[in-house]
Amino acid sequence: MYSCTQCHGGDAQGQTGPSLHGPDFHYAKNATNKGMFETIWNGTNGGMGAKGKGLMDPTDPTNGLKPDEVLQIQAWIRSHNDKLTGNE
């Protein structure tokens, strides 16, 4: 259904898409939780499509991530970054 790892890599280190490791994010707003939510929900002008429910697939308003799912993804990204930087 959603394959973040396809572009961002298995450890979010970046592949076709940018790394999700901070503190220097490809999109500076991703350093904040609000900014990262907006990026995942609405997509980017740089190529990533919207993943938010009702936005991901205009032909199917039920397709896409729910707000809670986006928050879970963010929590994984943030906790993964903490492990990499030793800030657990």
Backbone atoms as SQL, in Angstrom:
CREATE TABLE atoms (id INTEGER PRIMARY KEY, chain TEXT, resi INTEGER, resn TEXT, atom TEXT, x REAL, y REAL, z REAL);
INSERT INTO atoms VALUES
  (1, 'A', 1, 'MET', 'N', 0.834, -1.189, 0.000),
  (2, 'A', 1, 'MET', 'CA', 0.000, 0.000, 0.000),
  (3, 'A', 1, 'MET', 'C', 0.876, 1.249, 0.000),
  (4, 'A', 2, 'TYR', 'N', 1.716, 1.447, 1.014),
  (5, 'A', 2, 'TYR', 'CA', 2.608, 2.598, 1.076),
  (6, 'A', 2, 'TYR', 'C', 4.015, 2.051, 1.215),
  (7, 'A', 3, 'SER', 'N', 4.916, 2.546, 0.421),
  (8, 'A', 3, 'SER', 'CA', 6.270, 2.024, 0.479),
  (9, 'A', 3, 'SER', 'C', 7.257, 3.165, 0.674),
  (10, 'A', 4, 'CYS', 'N', 7.327, 3.667, 1.880),
  (11, 'A', 4, 'CYS', 'CA', 8.272, 4.740, 2.200),
  (12, 'A', 4, 'CYS', 'C', 9.697, 4.281, 1.942),
  (13, 'A', 5, 'THR', 'N', 9.965, 2.998, 2.238),
  (14, 'A', 5, 'THR', 'CA', 11.322, 2.477, 2.100),
  (15, 'A', 5, 'THR', 'C', 11.771, 2.435, 0.639),
  (16, 'A', 6, 'GLN', 'N', 10.836, 2.394, -0.274),
  (17, 'A', 6, 'GLN', 'CA', 11.175, 2.380, -1.698),
  (18, 'A', 6, 'GLN', 'C', 12.032, 3.602, -2.052),
  (19, 'A', 7, 'CYS', 'N', 11.680, 4.757, -1.519),
  (20, 'A', 7, 'CYS', 'CA', 12.415, 5.989, -1.826),
  (21, 'A', 7, 'CYS', 'C', 13.365, 6.425, -0.708),
  (22, 'A', 8, 'HIS', 'N', 12.956, 6.216, 0.540),
  (23, 'A', 8, 'HIS', 'CA', 13.742, 6.722, 1.670),
  (24, 'A', 8, 'HIS', 'C', 14.686, 5.693, 2.272),
  (25, 'A', 9, 'GLY', 'N', 14.639, 4.450, 1.791),
  (26, 'A', 9, 'GLY', 'CA', 15.524, 3.407, 2.282),
  (27, 'A', 9, 'GLY', 'C', 15.003, 2.754, 3.552),
  (28, 'A', 10, 'GLY', 'N', 15.484, 1.572, 3.837),
  (29, 'A', 10, 'GLY', 'CA', 15.024, 0.785, 4.976),
  (30, 'A', 10, 'GLY', 'C', 15.285, 1.423, 6.327),
  (31, 'A', 11, 'ASP', 'N', 16.354, 2.188, 6.422),
  (32, 'A', 11, 'ASP', 'CA', 16.666, 2.895, 7.671),
  (33, 'A', 11, 'ASP', 'C', 16.446, 4.387, 7.520),
  (34, 'A', 12, 'ALA', 'N', 15.657, 4.762, 6.519),
  (35, 'A', 12, 'ALA', 'CA', 15.341, 6.163, 6.239),
  (36, 'A', 12, 'ALA', 'C', 16.595, 6.982, 5.945),
  (37, 'A', 13, 'GLN', 'N', 17.636, 6.302, 5.439),
  (38, 'A', 13, 'GLN', 'CA', 18.901, 6.965, 5.165),
  (39, 'A', 13, 'GLN', 'C', 18.894, 7.682, 3.812),
  (40, 'A', 14, 'GLY', 'N', 17.841, 7.481, 3.045),
  (41, 'A', 14, 'GLY', 'CA', 17.741, 8.090, 1.728),
  (42, 'A', 14, 'GLY', 'C', 18.125, 7.099, 0.650),
  (43, 'A', 15, 'GLN', 'N', 17.463, 7.221, -0.454),
  (44, 'A', 15, 'GLN', 'CA', 17.730, 6.369, -1.604),
  (45, 'A', 15, 'GLN', 'C', 17.415, 7.247, -2.805),
  (46, 'A', 16, 'THR', 'N', 16.287, 7.024, -3.460),
  (47, 'A', 16, 'THR', 'CA', 15.828, 7.925, -4.508),
  (48, 'A', 16, 'THR', 'C', 15.348, 9.226, -3.864),
  (49, 'A', 17, 'GLY', 'N', 14.651, 9.086, -2.722),
  (50, 'A', 17, 'GLY', 'CA', 14.196, 10.232, -1.953),
  (51, 'A', 17, 'GLY', 'C', 15.245, 10.628, -0.924),
  (52, 'A', 18, 'PRO', 'N', 15.063, 11.792, -0.291),
  (53, 'A', 18, 'PRO', 'CA', 16.058, 12.273, 0.670),
  (54, 'A', 18, 'PRO', 'C', 16.068, 11.466, 1.967),
  (55, 'A', 19, 'SER', 'N', 17.168, 11.560, 2.665),
  (56, 'A', 19, 'SER', 'CA', 17.291, 10.973, 3.996),
  (57, 'A', 19, 'SER', 'C', 16.290, 11.644, 4.938),
  (58, 'A', 20, 'LEU', 'N', 15.807, 10.874, 5.886),
  (59, 'A', 20, 'LEU', 'CA', 14.903, 11.422, 6.903),
  (60, 'A', 20, 'LEU', 'C', 15.632, 11.623, 8.225),
  (61, 'A', 21, 'HIS', 'N', 16.945, 11.538, 8.191),
  (62, 'A', 21, 'HIS', 'CA', 17.752, 11.748, 9.383),
  (63, 'A', 21, 'HIS', 'C', 18.025, 13.239, 9.541),
  (64, 'A', 22, 'GLY', 'N', 17.752, 13.753, 10.728),
  (65, 'A', 22, 'GLY', 'CA', 18.046, 15.150, 11.029),
  (66, 'A', 22, 'GLY', 'C', 19.441, 15.265, 11.578),
  (67, 'A', 23, 'PRO', 'N', 19.853, 16.416, 11.991),
  (68, 'A', 23, 'PRO', 'CA', 19.031, 17.627, 12.102),
  (69, 'A', 23, 'PRO', 'C', 18.907, 18.408, 10.800),
  (70, 'A', 24, 'ASP', 'N', 19.671, 18.054, 9.777),
  (71, 'A', 24, 'ASP', 'CA', 19.623, 18.793, 8.514),
  (72, 'A', 24, 'ASP', 'C', 18.716, 18.081, 7.528),
  (73, 'A', 25, 'PHE', 'N', 17.432, 18.387, 7.621),
  (74, 'A', 25, 'PHE', 'CA', 16.449, 17.758, 6.749),
  (75, 'A', 25, 'PHE', 'C', 16.451, 18.436, 5.384),
  (76, 'A', 26, 'HIS', 'N', 16.104, 17.690, 4.350),
  (77, 'A', 26, 'HIS', 'CA', 15.994, 18.229, 2.995),
  (78, 'A', 26, 'HIS', 'C', 15.015, 19.401, 2.980),
  (79, 'A', 27, 'TYR', 'N', 13.924, 19.261, 3.685),
  (80, 'A', 27, 'TYR', 'CA', 12.958, 20.345, 3.865),
  (81, 'A', 27, 'TYR', 'C', 13.070, 20.794, 5.317),
  (82, 'A', 28, 'ALA', 'N', 13.548, 21.996, 5.540),
  (83, 'A', 28, 'ALA', 'CA', 13.840, 22.497, 6.891),
  (84, 'A', 28, 'ALA', 'C', 12.645, 22.370, 7.827),
  (85, 'A', 29, 'LYS', 'N', 11.434, 22.527, 7.307),
  (86, 'A', 29, 'LYS', 'CA', 10.255, 22.465, 8.179),
  (87, 'A', 29, 'LYS', 'C', 10.078, 21.098, 8.830),
  (88, 'A', 30, 'ASN', 'N', 10.727, 20.052, 8.269),
  (89, 'A', 30, 'ASN', 'CA', 10.598, 18.714, 8.845),
  (90, 'A', 30, 'ASN', 'C', 11.289, 18.574, 10.192),
  (91, 'A', 31, 'ALA', 'N', 12.040, 19.573, 10.597),
  (92, 'A', 31, 'ALA', 'CA', 12.651, 19.566, 11.932),
  (93, 'A', 31, 'ALA', 'C', 11.580, 19.729, 13.009),
  (94, 'A', 32, 'THR', 'N', 10.403, 20.250, 12.633),
  (95, 'A', 32, 'THR', 'CA', 9.300, 20.397, 13.586),
  (96, 'A', 32, 'THR', 'C', 8.266, 19.313, 13.314),
  (97, 'A', 33, 'ASN', 'N', 7.547, 18.916, 14.340),
  (98, 'A', 33, 'ASN', 'CA', 6.508, 17.895, 14.166),
  (99, 'A', 33, 'ASN', 'C', 5.408, 18.377, 13.235),
  (100, 'A', 34, 'LYS', 'N', 5.008, 19.638, 13.372),
  (101, 'A', 34, 'LYS', 'CA', 3.965, 20.193, 12.513),
  (102, 'A', 34, 'LYS', 'C', 4.418, 20.162, 11.056),
  (103, 'A', 35, 'GLY', 'N', 5.657, 20.571, 10.816),
  (104, 'A', 35, 'GLY', 'CA', 6.178, 20.603, 9.454),
  (105, 'A', 35, 'GLY', 'C', 6.263, 19.227, 8.833),
  (106, 'A', 36, 'MET', 'N', 6.743, 18.252, 9.612),
  (107, 'A', 36, 'MET', 'CA', 6.853, 16.895, 9.082),
  (108, 'A', 36, 'MET', 'C', 5.470, 16.319, 8.796),
  (109, 'A', 37, 'PHE', 'N', 4.507, 16.592, 9.669),
  (110, 'A', 37, 'PHE', 'CA', 3.138, 16.123, 9.428),
  (111, 'A', 37, 'PHE', 'C', 2.639, 16.688, 8.097),
  (112, 'A', 38, 'GLU', 'N', 2.834, 17.989, 7.891),
  (113, 'A', 38, 'GLU', 'CA', 2.378, 18.635, 6.658),
  (114, 'A', 38, 'GLU', 'C', 3.040, 18.010, 5.428),
  (115, 'A', 39, 'THR', 'N', 4.329, 17.700, 5.529),
  (116, 'A', 39, 'THR', 'CA', 5.038, 17.098, 4.400),
  (117, 'A', 39, 'THR', 'C', 4.462, 15.735, 4.057),
  (118, 'A', 40, 'ILE', 'N', 4.246, 14.892, 5.069),
  (119, 'A', 40, 'ILE', 'CA', 3.710, 13.556, 4.814),
  (120, 'A', 40, 'ILE', 'C', 2.271, 13.649, 4.313),
  (121, 'A', 41, 'TRP', 'N', 1.466, 14.468, 4.953),
  (122, 'A', 41, 'TRP', 'CA', 0.044, 14.567, 4.623),
  (123, 'A', 41, 'TRP', 'C', -0.176, 15.149, 3.220),
  (124, 'A', 42, 'ASN', 'N', 0.492, 16.268, 2.931),
  (125, 'A', 42, 'ASN', 'CA', 0.244, 17.000, 1.685),
  (126, 'A', 42, 'ASN', 'C', 1.220, 16.695, 0.561),
  (127, 'A', 43, 'GLY', 'N', 2.327, 16.017, 0.868),
  (128, 'A', 43, 'GLY', 'CA', 3.339, 15.776, -0.141),
  (129, 'A', 43, 'GLY', 'C', 4.253, 16.982, -0.304),
  (130, 'A', 44, 'THR', 'N', 5.086, 16.937, -1.338),
  (131, 'A', 44, 'THR', 'CA', 6.043, 18.024, -1.584),
  (132, 'A', 44, 'THR', 'C', 5.987, 18.439, -3.043),
  (133, 'A', 45, 'ASN', 'N', 6.526, 19.591, -3.308),
  (134, 'A', 45, 'ASN', 'CA', 6.667, 20.029, -4.701),
  (135, 'A', 45, 'ASN', 'C', 7.827, 19.302, -5.366),
  (136, 'A', 46, 'GLY', 'N', 8.674, 18.666, -4.539),
  (137, 'A', 46, 'GLY', 'CA', 9.848, 17.982, -5.049),
  (138, 'A', 46, 'GLY', 'C', 9.597, 16.578, -5.568),
  (139, 'A', 47, 'GLY', 'N', 8.382, 16.087, -5.474),
  (140, 'A', 47, 'GLY', 'CA', 8.106, 14.789, -6.057),
  (141, 'A', 47, 'GLY', 'C', 7.284, 13.829, -5.221),
  (142, 'A', 48, 'MET', 'N', 7.303, 13.955, -3.877),
  (143, 'A', 48, 'MET', 'CA', 6.524, 13.018, -3.071),
  (144, 'A', 48, 'MET', 'C', 5.057, 13.432, -3.084),
  (145, 'A', 49, 'GLY', 'N', 4.213, 12.487, -3.445),
  (146, 'A', 49, 'GLY', 'CA', 2.784, 12.754, -3.461),
  (147, 'A', 49, 'GLY', 'C', 2.189, 12.779, -2.073),
  (148, 'A', 50, 'ALA', 'N', 1.022, 13.364, -1.948),
  (149, 'A', 50, 'ALA', 'CA', 0.308, 13.418, -0.679),
  (150, 'A', 50, 'ALA', 'C', -0.031, 12.009, -0.212),
  (151, 'A', 51, 'LYS', 'N', 0.082, 11.778, 1.087),
  (152, 'A', 51, 'LYS', 'CA', -0.243, 10.471, 1.660),
  (153, 'A', 51, 'LYS', 'C', -1.472, 10.540, 2.561),
  (154, 'A', 52, 'GLY', 'N', -2.023, 11.738, 2.764),
  (155, 'A', 52, 'GLY', 'CA', -3.167, 11.913, 3.651),
  (156, 'A', 52, 'GLY', 'C', -4.442, 11.305, 3.090),
  (157, 'A', 53, 'LYS', 'N', -5.271, 10.807, 3.978),
  (158, 'A', 53, 'LYS', 'CA', -6.547, 10.190, 3.605),
  (159, 'A', 53, 'LYS', 'C', -7.368, 11.185, 2.786),
  (160, 'A', 54, 'GLY', 'N', -7.817, 10.747, 1.623),
  (161, 'A', 54, 'GLY', 'CA', -8.595, 11.607, 0.746),
  (162, 'A', 54, 'GLY', 'C', -7.741, 12.429, -0.202),
  (163, 'A', 55, 'LEU', 'N', -6.435, 12.494, 0.045),
  (164, 'A', 55, 'LEU', 'CA', -5.553, 13.259, -0.835),
  (165, 'A', 55, 'LEU', 'C', -4.673, 12.355, -1.700),
  (166, 'A', 56, 'MET', 'N', -4.363, 11.174, -1.192),
  (167, 'A', 56, 'MET', 'CA', -3.429, 10.284, -1.876),
  (168, 'A', 56, 'MET', 'C', -3.962, 9.840, -3.235),
  (169, 'A', 57, 'ASP', 'N', -5.209, 9.507, -3.293),
  (170, 'A', 57, 'ASP', 'CA', -5.812, 9.013, -4.529),
  (171, 'A', 57, 'ASP', 'C', -7.154, 9.715, -4.729),
  (172, 'A', 58, 'PRO', 'N', -7.198, 10.723, -5.599),
  (173, 'A', 58, 'PRO', 'CA', -8.439, 11.484, -5.798),
  (174, 'A', 58, 'PRO', 'C', -9.628, 10.643, -6.226),
  (175, 'A', 59, 'THR', 'N', -9.362, 9.452, -6.788),
  (176, 'A', 59, 'THR', 'CA', -10.461, 8.601, -7.230),
  (177, 'A', 59, 'THR', 'C', -11.010, 7.741, -6.095),
  (178, 'A', 60, 'ASP', 'N', -10.297, 7.711, -4.959),
  (179, 'A', 60, 'ASP', 'CA', -10.732, 6.899, -3.819),
  (180, 'A', 60, 'ASP', 'C', -10.510, 7.680, -2.527),
  (181, 'A', 61, 'PRO', 'N', -11.555, 8.379, -2.044),
  (182, 'A', 61, 'PRO', 'CA', -11.405, 9.217, -0.847),
  (183, 'A', 61, 'PRO', 'C', -11.097, 8.437, 0.431),
  (184, 'A', 62, 'THR', 'N', -11.200, 7.110, 0.387),
  (185, 'A', 62, 'THR', 'CA', -10.888, 6.321, 1.584),
  (186, 'A', 62, 'THR', 'C', -9.419, 5.910, 1.611),
  (187, 'A', 63, 'ASN', 'N', -8.712, 6.127, 0.505),
  (188, 'A', 63, 'ASN', 'CA', -7.318, 5.715, 0.409),
  (189, 'A', 63, 'ASN', 'C', -6.406, 6.779, 1.024),
  (190, 'A', 64, 'GLY', 'N', -5.390, 6.358, 1.705),
  (191, 'A', 64, 'GLY', 'CA', -4.422, 7.263, 2.304),
  (192, 'A', 64, 'GLY', 'C', -4.288, 7.010, 3.799),
  (193, 'A', 65, 'LEU', 'N', -3.320, 7.691, 4.380),
  (194, 'A', 65, 'LEU', 'CA', -3.043, 7.535, 5.806),
  (195, 'A', 65, 'LEU', 'C', -4.004, 8.357, 6.651),
  (196, 'A', 66, 'LYS', 'N', -4.367, 7.812, 7.784),
  (197, 'A', 66, 'LYS', 'CA', -5.152, 8.553, 8.773),
  (198, 'A', 66, 'LYS', 'C', -4.192, 9.416, 9.584),
  (199, 'A', 67, 'PRO', 'N', -4.677, 10.496, 10.193),
  (200, 'A', 67, 'PRO', 'CA', -3.792, 11.354, 11.002),
  (201, 'A', 67, 'PRO', 'C', -2.983, 10.572, 12.039),
  (202, 'A', 68, 'ASP', 'N', -3.616, 9.609, 12.713),
  (203, 'A', 68, 'ASP', 'CA', -2.887, 8.820, 13.719),
  (204, 'A', 68, 'ASP', 'C', -1.751, 8.014, 13.091),
  (205, 'A', 69, 'GLU', 'N', -1.959, 7.543, 11.877),
  (206, 'A', 69, 'GLU', 'CA', -0.903, 6.786, 11.203),
  (207, 'A', 69, 'GLU', 'C', 0.281, 7.686, 10.845),
  (208, 'A', 70, 'VAL', 'N', -0.016, 8.914, 10.425),
  (209, 'A', 70, 'VAL', 'CA', 1.055, 9.866, 10.139),
  (210, 'A', 70, 'VAL', 'C', 1.851, 10.143, 11.414),
  (211, 'A', 71, 'LEU', 'N', 1.160, 10.305, 12.537),
  (212, 'A', 71, 'LEU', 'CA', 1.841, 10.550, 13.811),
  (213, 'A', 71, 'LEU', 'C', 2.716, 9.360, 14.211),
  (214, 'A', 72, 'GLN', 'N', 2.263, 8.149, 13.924),
  (215, 'A', 72, 'GLN', 'CA', 3.069, 6.960, 14.220),
  (216, 'A', 72, 'GLN', 'C', 4.334, 6.925, 13.358),
  (217, 'A', 73, 'ILE', 'N', 4.202, 7.308, 12.111),
  (218, 'A', 73, 'ILE', 'CA', 5.365, 7.368, 11.222),
  (219, 'A', 73, 'ILE', 'C', 6.359, 8.404, 11.748),
  (220, 'A', 74, 'GLN', 'N', 5.850, 9.554, 12.123),
  (221, 'A', 74, 'GLN', 'CA', 6.711, 10.595, 12.682),
  (222, 'A', 74, 'GLN', 'C', 7.432, 10.101, 13.932),
  (223, 'A', 75, 'ALA', 'N', 6.720, 9.423, 14.800),
  (224, 'A', 75, 'ALA', 'CA', 7.329, 8.908, 16.034),
  (225, 'A', 75, 'ALA', 'C', 8.452, 7.935, 15.699),
  (226, 'A', 76, 'TRP', 'N', 8.246, 7.083, 14.691),
  (227, 'A', 76, 'TRP', 'CA', 9.300, 6.148, 14.286),
  (228, 'A', 76, 'TRP', 'C', 10.511, 6.911, 13.763),
  (229, 'A', 77, 'ILE', 'N', 10.275, 7.896, 12.899),
  (230, 'A', 77, 'ILE', 'CA', 11.382, 8.686, 12.342),
  (231, 'A', 77, 'ILE', 'C', 12.152, 9.374, 13.457),
  (232, 'A', 78, 'ARG', 'N', 11.439, 10.015, 14.385),
  (233, 'A', 78, 'ARG', 'CA', 12.101, 10.745, 15.482),
  (234, 'A', 78, 'ARG', 'C', 12.875, 9.774, 16.376),
  (235, 'A', 79, 'SER', 'N', 12.277, 8.635, 16.727),
  (236, 'A', 79, 'SER', 'CA', 12.966, 7.703, 17.621),
  (237, 'A', 79, 'SER', 'C', 14.163, 7.069, 16.909),
  (238, 'A', 80, 'HIS', 'N', 14.036, 6.825, 15.629),
  (239, 'A', 80, 'HIS', 'CA', 15.133, 6.262, 14.850),
  (240, 'A', 80, 'HIS', 'C', 16.295, 7.253, 14.786),
  (241, 'A', 81, 'ASN', 'N', 15.984, 8.531, 14.602),
  (242, 'A', 81, 'ASN', 'CA', 17.023, 9.564, 14.590),
  (243, 'A', 81, 'ASN', 'C', 17.732, 9.632, 15.936),
  (244, 'A', 82, 'ASP', 'N', 16.974, 9.508, 17.030),
  (245, 'A', 82, 'ASP', 'CA', 17.569, 9.547, 18.359),
  (246, 'A', 82, 'ASP', 'C', 18.562, 8.403, 18.562),
  (247, 'A', 83, 'LYS', 'N', 18.220, 7.231, 18.046),
  (248, 'A', 83, 'LYS', 'CA', 19.117, 6.083, 18.166),
  (249, 'A', 83, 'LYS', 'C', 20.405, 6.311, 17.384),
  (250, 'A', 84, 'LEU', 'N', 20.277, 6.940, 16.224),
  (251, 'A', 84, 'LEU', 'CA', 21.450, 7.172, 15.390),
  (252, 'A', 84, 'LEU', 'C', 22.378, 8.215, 15.995),
  (253, 'A', 85, 'THR', 'N', 21.805, 9.204, 16.668),
  (254, 'A', 85, 'THR', 'CA', 22.625, 10.286, 17.222),
  (255, 'A', 85, 'THR', 'C', 23.000, 10.055, 18.676),
  (256, 'A', 86, 'GLY', 'N', 22.471, 8.968, 19.274),
  (257, 'A', 86, 'GLY', 'CA', 22.778, 8.673, 20.668),
  (258, 'A', 86, 'GLY', 'C', 22.019, 9.526, 21.669),
  (259, 'A', 87, 'ASN', 'N', 20.917, 10.123, 21.215),
  (260, 'A', 87, 'ASN', 'CA', 20.092, 10.972, 22.086),
  (261, 'A', 87, 'ASN', 'C', 18.863, 10.246, 22.600),
  (262, 'A', 88, 'GLU', 'N', 18.965, 8.955, 22.852),
  (263, 'A', 88, 'GLU', 'CA', 17.807, 8.173, 23.314),
  (264, 'A', 88, 'GLU', 'C', 17.363, 8.636, 24.686);
